[in-house]
Amino acid sequence: MARYDYKCTSCETVFEVEHPMSEHPEVSCPACGEPAERVFGANGIVFSGSGFYNTDQRGGGCAEAAGGGCCEGCPNA
């Protein structure tokens, strides 16, 4: 089950409704009973800290080449 935000088309009350992702029910406002529309917003996931970006380095050592050893010009050699 997933939770979705809905907003009343009449009184603009925002509320949550839980239903399966495969369903698209007709939702009524709990405050006034008028129809409500699903609200699409930003995702709640935040990636922060090290290890989430291409520019982050893993560990303090250098990457090993296919033949073994460090690559040329590696600052951690």
JORA-V788828 format. One record per residue. N is the residue number from 1. OMEGA is omega in degrees with one decimal (none if undefined). Layout:
N_OMEGA + N_OMEGA
This chain:
1_179.2 + 2_177.8 + 3_-178.6 + 4_174.7 + 5_176.1 + 6_179.2 + 7_180.0 + 8_179.7 + 9_-178.2 + 10_-174.8 + 11_177.0 + 12_174.3 + 13_177.7 + 14_-178.0 + 15_-179.9 + 16_174.1 + 17_178.9 + 18_177.0 + 19_179.1 + 20_-179.3 + 21_-178.1 + 22_-179.2 + 23_176.1 + 24_-174.5 + 25_171.8 + 26_-173.8 + 27_177.4 + 28_179.0 + 29_178.0 + 30_-178.6 + 31_-174.5 + 32_177.9 + 33_179.1 + 34_179.1 + 35_179.3 + 36_179.2 + 37_179.0 + 38_-179.1 + 39_175.7 + 40_-177.6 + 41_179.5 + 42_178.2 + 43_-178.9 + 44_-178.8 + 45_177.6 + 46_176.0 + 47_178.7 + 48_-178.3 + 49_-177.1 + 50_176.5 + 51_-177.6 + 52_-173.7 + 53_179.0 + 54_-176.1 + 55_178.6 + 56_178.0 + 57_175.2 + 58_176.7 + 59_-177.9 + 60_-177.4 + 61_179.1 + 62_178.9 + 63_-179.8 + 64_178.2 + 65_-177.4 + 66_-179.6 + 67_-178.3 + 68_-179.5 + 69_-179.0 + 70_177.3 + 71_179.2 + 72_176.6 + 73_-179.7 + 74_-177.6 + 75_-178.3 + 76_-177.4 + 77_none
